[in-house]
Amino acid sequence: MQITTENILLIGSVLLFLSLIAGKTSYRFGIPVLILFLGIGMLAGSEGIGRINFDNPKAAQFIGIVALNVILFSGGLETGWDSVKPVLWKGLTLSTLGVLLTAGILGIFVWAVTDFTIYEGLLLGSIVSSTDSASVFSILRSKKLALKGNLRSILELESGSNDPMAYVLTIVFTSLVTLPDTKVSSVLLVFIQQLVLGGLFGFLSGRISKEVINKINLDYEGLYTVLIVAIMIFTFSFANALGGNGFLAVYLAAIYLGNQEILHRKKFIKTFDGFAWLMQIVLFLTLGLLVFPTQIVPVITIGIIISLFLIIVARPLSVFVSLLFFKIQNRSRLFISWVGLRGAVPIVFATYPLLAGVEQANMIFNIVFFISITSLIIQGTTVPVVARLLHLTLPEKAKQRTKTDIQLSETMRSLLTQITIPEGCDVINKPLYELGIPDTSLITLIERNGQYIVPCGTTSLMAGDNLFLISENNNDLEKVYKSLSLPYPLINS
């Protein structure tokens, strides 16, 4: 089947629906969701039952760049500075030195066991040097695992910030493979330039964007989402135009914005969380369509060798060396090493050699794809087991307490209001999801007959209920009163 303008929406919607069903299944059984998304793409591809012909690395790369921007931006918005600050240097060391060591160790190994040149080996090592957080935490959530200490924060920071480093290394070694006479000094200059300019512009973009969002005063609330999408795209593209790393700029700008007082910040976080999931599904499906399973078979043997070396040697060695000067238990180092999942990002990066005309590009792409699959199968399905074996999971009581805590530590200009539902009110016996309460407001607790209830969307209101509500401003609070069919008081305490 050929993808055409007429059928692309039908095909896309069917694949999205199947992916959502598959994702629900994987969440329940602890299977990495990425495997199922890729599997659906492969089944729908030219060598699968769907027979959809898609052999366009350039289109796949474009989709990958857009998706990675959204995923990084969403991750940055959700990264709380309070949780990151204690592990900042550990995470940054893993996402820089750790990536360099992984790329170097694996690259030299590939050069030693294959007919690749040293630059081609280092290129492959660079492509698979970054980790994937989405699959890891989907497994942790599905198994209801809570990790001791600040392990989760370390893993989140590393996985969110190491893609830019892997991207820079991929571009550098792609250039060295295609132009072997390039001076190493000029390559190092490009390397430093990418990181420095990307980092500086990301921070600058975040600061300017904060002022723009708070002062632009748009007439329609929905336009603020359009504004922040424009900010994300501009940050990436302008950073690239300056010669910096656009991915790093986007991530840092999002972290800055996520920890500042900006209008509709909570709404942005929720919206981009949905965008990120959509982009992940689209990206995984696209990469599944792009691969030809029959081309994977010839690389299975060498793929297993390289993948096992990455999991057992390269990743643990890079983690232990990177964390050598930090006070952290060896079992925590082992767990961080094991949670080195490779996902969709390395497959996207593997399209760069394809488009650059690298001689071994097809071989590299197929090996990278195989490494991602085996990493998810071997490591992804055993993350909960390893966490328990290393005694890094919280006791059951602690997990329950963690789950029910209400976090209000983030900086926000919010109104905390108590509203009582009177007798005869129109909303009595109606569930919350039917009331149209704005996203910028949150009912955190309901006091009913001396008991406190943490509400959900299906919670119905009763006469005499005391609602404890958080709203961003008076305008949003007035909308809540309207949703509850109550008169808005002139004075709120």
N, C-alpha and C positions, 0 to 999 in steps of 0.2 A: 504494500500500500504506500502510495506517495503522499507526503504531507503537503496539503494545498491550503490556500487561503480559506476555502469553503469548509474544509473538514478539520482544521487545526483546533478550533474551539471545542468541537464535539469530542475529538480524540483526547484533548487536554483535560476536559472535564471528567471523562470516564476514567482516565488514568489517575487524576487527583482523588476521585471517589474511591477507587480501588486501593490507593495508597493510604487513605485515611482508615479504611477497614483493616488493612494490613498493619498500620501503626497501632491501632487499638489491640490487635492480637499480640503484637510484639511487646506492648506495654504490660499486658497481662502475664505473658510467659517469660519475660526477661530477655527476649531476643533483640539484638541491636536493630533498631528501626531502619538504619541505613541499609542493611543487608536486604530487607524486604523491598525498600524503595528501588534499590538498584536491580533487584531481581525482577520486579514488575517491568522496569524499563527494558531489561534484557529480553523478557518474554514477549514484550510488545515490539521488539526490534526486528531487523531484517532477517535474523536467523531464529527468531522465536515464532510463536503462534500468531502474533499480530502482524508480522511481515511489514512493519513500518520502516521504510528506507530512510535512514538518517546517517549521513557520513559527512558531517560538516564541523570540523574542529574549531573553525573560527566562530561559528554561531554558538557552539558549546562553551567556548572561552568567554564570549561576551556575556552569556547567561551566567557563567560562573563568577565573573567580575561583579556583575550587578548583585547576584545572590550573596557573595562574600561581603560586599559593602553593607547590605542590610543586616546580615548575621552579626558582623562586627559592631555595627552601630547599635543594634539591639542589645548585644552583650555589654557594650560600654555603658549604655543608659542604666542597665541593671546592676552595674558594679558599684557597690557602696564603698565610699572611701574609708568608713570605719572598719569594714571587714578586710579591706585591701592593705591599709596602712601597716598593720603588724607583720604582714608577709610580703611587703613590697619588694624588698631586695632579693628574697628567695625566688619570687615569681619572675622578676626581671632577669635574674641570673639564669634561670632555667630557660627563659624565652630568648636569650641572646647567646650566652656561652654554651648552654645546653644544646641549642639548635646547631651551633657551629661544630661542636664536638660530634654530635650525631651524624651530621653531614660528612665530616672528615673521616670518622672511623668507618662508617658504612661505605663511603666512596672508595677508600683505599682497599677495603675488602672486595668490593665489586670489581675493581681493577685487577685484583690478584686472582680471582676465580673465573673471570670471563675474558673475552677478547676486547673488551672496552678499553679505550685509552684512559689515562688518569683523569683527564678533564671530563670524559663521558661518565666515568664512575662517580666522580664528585658531583656531577650534574644530577645523576639519579639519587645520590645521597641527599642532595639539597632539596629535591622535590618531595621526598618523604620525611623530611626532618621535623615537620610540625605535627602537632597532635590535634585531635578532634574532641571537643568537649560535649557536643550535643548527644552523641551516643552514650558516653560515659554516664552522664547524669540522668538520661532516660532510664538506664538500667538501675541506677541507684534509687530512683524514685519508684520504679516498678517493684523493686524488692523491699521497699520501705527501709533502706539502709541509711543510717545517720553516722557520719564519721567523727571520730574523736578529734579534739583540738581544732586546728585551723587548716586541716588537710584540704577540705573542700575549697577554701579561699585560695590556697596555693594553686590547686589544679585549675580553678576558674581563671585566675590571673594569667597563668602560664599559657593555657590554651587560647585565651583571648588575645594575647599579645605576641605569640610566637609565629603567627602566619606572616606578618610583614617581614620578619627576618628570613623565613624560608623563601618568600617571594624574591627578596633582593638577591639571595644566593642563587636562586634559579636563573634569574636574569643575567647575573654575572657569569655563571658557568655556561649558559647558553651562548653568550658572546664569545667566551674563550674557546668553545668547541667549534663555532662557525668561523671565528677569526683567531686561529691559534697564535698568530704573530703579535696579538695585542699585549702591550706591556702590563705586567702585574701591577705596577705602580698606578697606572691609570685606572685599572679595575678597582684597586683599593680606594682611590679617590671617589669613584662613582658610588662605591659601597658606603663610605662615610657620608657622602652628600645625600644619598637617599634617606639614611636614618636621621641625620641632623635636620635637614630641611623638612622632612615629613613630620618629625616630632615638634619642631618649632611652629610650623604652620597649623598643625592640629590643635595645639594649645591656643594659638592666636585666634583660630577660627571659632573655637569654643567660647572664648571670652567675647568676641564680637557678636556671635550668634545669640548669646544670653541677652545682650542689650537690644538686639533686633527683635527677638521674640517678645520681650517684656514691654517694648515701647511702640511697636508698629501699629497696635490697636486695629486689628482686622475686624470687619463688620460681621463676618460669619465664623463661628467657632471651628467648623470643619476645615477652614482654610489654614488653620495653624498646623494641621497635619501636613498639608501640601507644602507649607513653608519649611517645615523641618526636613521633609524629603528633599526639597531643593537645596537646603543647607548641606545635607549629606552628600548629594551628588556634586555640588560645587566644591566642597572640601576635598573630595577625592580627585576630581579632575584638575583643579587648580594646583593642588600639591604636585600632581604628576607633571603639569606644565612647568612648574618651577624646577623640576628635576628631583623632587623629593618622593618619598614613598606614600602613595595615596592611602593605602590600607592602614598604615600607622597613623596618618593624620585623622582619618575617619574614627578610628578607635579612641584616640586621645580626646578628640573633640566631644565624642559621645560620653566619655567618662566625666569630663568637665561639666557638661550640661546636666548629666544625671545626678550630680552632687551640688547643684546650684538651685536657688529659688527662681524657677521660671514658670510662666503660666502653663497650665495643663500638663505639668511634668508627668503626673501619674497616668494621665490619658495617653501621653506619648509612649510611656513604657508598655502599657497594655497593647496599644496599637502595633508597635514595632515587634512585640512578642508574636503577634499573629502574622505580621509580615515575614518575620524570620522563619516561622514554621512553613509558610507558603513557599518561600525561596528555597528552603532546604529540600522540600518535596520536589519542586520543579527542577532543582539542580541535580538531585539524585536520579530522577527519572531521565533527564537529558543525558547524563553520563551513562546510564544503563542502555539507552538507545544507541549511544555512540560506539560502544564496545562491540566487537565481534567475538562471541564465545569461542569459535573455532580457532581464532588467533591466540587465545589464551592457553590452549592445550599444549603447544610446543614449549611454552616457558614455565610449565608447572614445576619441573624439577629444579631449575635454577631459581625460580620464584620462591619455592619452599626454603631452599638454602639461604637466600638473601633475607627472607622474612624472618626465619628463625634466628639468624645472626643479629638482625635488628632488635628483635624482642629480647633475646637472651644476653647479648653482649653490648651492642652499640648503645641502646637506650639506657640500660642500667649503668654502664660505665660513664656516660655523659651526665646522668643524674648524680651519681656519687661524687664525681669530680666537681660538678657545679655547686653542690651543697657541702663541699668539704669543710668550708670555714664557717658553717652555720651550725648552731646547736639544734640538732634534730636526730631523733632515734633512727637506728638502722632499719627497723621494720617499717617506719614511715617512708624512708628512702626507697625501700623495696616496693612498697605499694605505689608510690609516685612513678617508679620505673615501670611497673606493670600497667598502670593506667596511661600508657603511651599510645593510645589508639590512633591509627591512621584512618582518615575518612575521605570525604569528597574533595577536600582542598588539594591534597597531593595529585588527585586525578586531574583537577583543573590545571594545576601547574604543569602537568605532563603534556598539556596541549601546546605550551610555548615552544618546546623543541620541535613539535610537529609542524607548526606554522613557520618556524625559522629554517626549516629544511635540514635539520640535523640528520646525519646519515643513519644513525641507530635510533631515530625518534620512535618508530613503530615498536621496536623491541622495548625501549624504555617505557613507553605508554602501557604496553601489555603487562610488563613486570610490575609497574607501579599499581595498576589496577588489581593485580593478583595479590600484591602486598597488602593493599587496603582490605581486601576481602578476608584474607587469612588473619590479619591483625584483629579484625572485628569478630571473627569466629573464635579464635584462640583466646584472645584477651577479653573481648567484650562480653562473652558468655560466662567468664570465670571471675569477673571483678568482684561480685558479692562473696564468692567462695574465698578468694584471696584476702579480702578485707576481714573476714571472720577468722581465717587461719592465722593472720597476723595480729588478731585481737585489737582491731582498730575501729570496731563498731560500738556505738553507744548501747547501754542496757535498754531494755524495753521501756522502763519508766521514763528514762531520759528522752527517748524518742518521742513518747507521747507528749511530754512537756514541751519539747521543741516544736512539735507540730501545732500546738494550740496557742503558743505565744503570739501576741499581737505586737509587731514591731512598729514603733513610732519614733525611731531614732533619727530618721532622715530629716534634713532641714526642709521645712515647708511653712508657708504662711497660710495656716488653716484655722478654721473656726470649729471649736468643739461645742456642740449644742445638744441639749436634752429636749426631746419632743414627746409629749404624752398624747396617746391616741384616746380621744373622748368617746363616750357612749354615743351610738348612732352614727359614727363616722362612716363614710362611704367605703373606706378601704378595709373595714373589718372582714376577716375571713378570706381576704385576697392574698395570694402569694406575692412576695416582693418583686419577682421578675415581671409581674403584670403592671406594676405601678409606674414604670418609666422614670425611675430615679436616675438623674444624670450621672455619667461616669466619673465626673469630678467630685462626687460626694460618696461617702461610704458609711453605711450603718454598721458599726463595729460590735455593738452589744445591744441586747434587748433584756430589760428587767421585767419579769412577769411573775407576780405573786411572790416576790422575794427571791426568785431564782434568776440566774443570769444565763442567757442563751447567746451563743455565737451563731448569728443567722447565716443562712444560705439563700439562694434564689427561690427555693420552694417553701421557705418559712412563711406561714400565714400570720397576719397581724390580728391581735385581739384587743378588745376594749380595756383600757387601763395600762397597756404596754408603754413602758418608758424607753424610747429609742435614744441611744447615744450615737451621735452622728458627727462625722468630720467632713467639712466642706472647704473648698479653696477660698471662697469669698462670699460676700453677701448676696451677689447675684445668683450664685449656685444654690445658696441656702434657700432663697426665695423660690427657686424651681422645685426644690424638695418639698416645701410646704404645698406648692401647687399639686405635685404628684400625690401627696397625701390627702388632698381635698381639704386642706386646713387654711385658715386665713393667716397671712404673713404678719407677725407682730411688728409694730413700729420700733420697739426696742428689744434687742436680744442680749441676753446675758450669757 
